[in-house]
Amino acid sequence: MNIPPLAAIRAFESAARHLSFTRAADELGMTQAGVSYQIKLLEERLGAALFLRKPRALELTALGARLAGPTSQAFDLLRAAYADPLGRATTLSVTTPVTLSGNWLAERMGRFQMEHPDLTLRLDASDRLIDFNREDFDIAIRHGDGNWPGLATHRLFDYEVTPMLSPTLLPDGPLTRPEQLHDLPWIDTQDPNWALWMQQAGVAGCICHERHTPDLGTQIHEARAAIAGQGVAMLTPRFFRYELATGSLVQPFPLTATNGLAYWLAYPESRRSRPAIRAFRQFILAEAEKS
């Protein structure tokens, strides 16, 4: 089969990304009826529906879902090719978890910007997972197993956690046994890392879930609560080296627990050769190795 008309493919790509004919029409400068017509032409060409048209929602069919990824990747390549054909200044949008952004990446971004003055960096700190096909980001740093179809991934460092607390909670001196943590207040007892660390520390009968404490959502907030003496927090030492060095937090035991997951640099395979992505990839992998 020959390639269908580009206008129809373009309308499909935008509608699939937004799951909305209205938003696709706004993006493409068309009417909603025009987008619907182009989709209809494409469906007739393929001999099958691409969308399920529900009263209040648009949903991809199995065929639509199969075609949406490669179509978006192809348009990503075109956008990248035409975004800066003469090699002039461009923008790189990076999304990272909140704690990693504030306590690891931010202090390195000034150096990256100095090395690449023609590159405008936009940094988004959020713990939610983003969809590259529907959101305007070039690169993500995320926690997981690195197995994300359609994405190129590079391992930065392992996910590690250990208990940390304010020295004000230790008036009688350092802890000597992990079991002594049970006598102290904890922050976010529903965090599964408590059970993980206790198990790897050889503590039997962990009472991790028998207490009720606020869920602060991210390590950077849990660390602030721990510094204020509100309890013991399960944190990643890499992100709190300053607090450990200055003594506002202490790590009572050298053990850091791991769950086999890691932090990864990720971006769509189709963008691998973009100069801005190559530059950021080279810089951040070197920083991860140094740290």
Secondary structure, DSSP 8 states (H G I E B T S, - for coil): -----HHHHHHHHHHHHHT-HHHHHHHHT--HHHHHHHHHHHHHHHTS-SEEE-SS-EEE-HHHHHHHHHHHHHHHHHHHHHHSTT---EEEEEEE-HHHIIIIIHHHHHHHHHH-TTEEEEEEE-SS---TTTS--SEEEEEE-S--TTEEEEEEEEEEEEEEB-GGG-TT----SGGGGGGS-BS-TT-THHHHHHHHTT-SS--TTSS-----SSHHHHHHHHHTTS-BEEE-GGGGHHHHHHTSSB---S--EEEEEEEEEEEEGGGTT-HHHHHHHHHHHHHHHH-
